[in-house]
Amino acid sequence: MSSESYAESLEGVLKAARDIEPAKKEERKEDKTREHLLRAAALVAVLSMIESVDERASLGRQLGSAWSQDHRRAHMGDSNLMESRQKRATWR
């Protein structure tokens, strides 16, 4: 049993879309809808891959939950998160 990866299955869809031959005018409507479906599937797959790369890059830059922020501050010796949120800004 072979498990096909996401990239391999996407490659198969793209190759199938390229291999469509021009058909007669009577069969053109069916082939045209098939071609549109294959193109749409390929575009959605590519866009989903692009979005997931962006999310992974910014994931480490997020602050995290309030619990994790509070514990991080406590380990560094700062005041807890609730106190730091209640202070006025010094740059006003």
Steps between C-alpha positions, in 0.01 A plus 500: 500500500655826390402826658517790262621830642316828456759629253481181292122512481514868403755413233260239362217753481718750320630241252146386426396860435789547256429176312147596395484498123273732300176319428222537248255785544231261630724366776656836572248594774581190707873543457475869577323436831754230584783737416347771720464254788860386468627855486294597802629199695858586408459865600340413834777250574775749419335777703454270798870410488601867483282600796632220720860615445413852614326374813799293609736795463294729723403236757817545707458876513160492668478574873294196591224470756472725805599206721826445312579874496439521874724203578772628269498834680509327842802291399685813386420678829257755357164590648210286398302568186198653673713763673688584184174550310364736768798737495487819306728541205812707578516660155172695514 
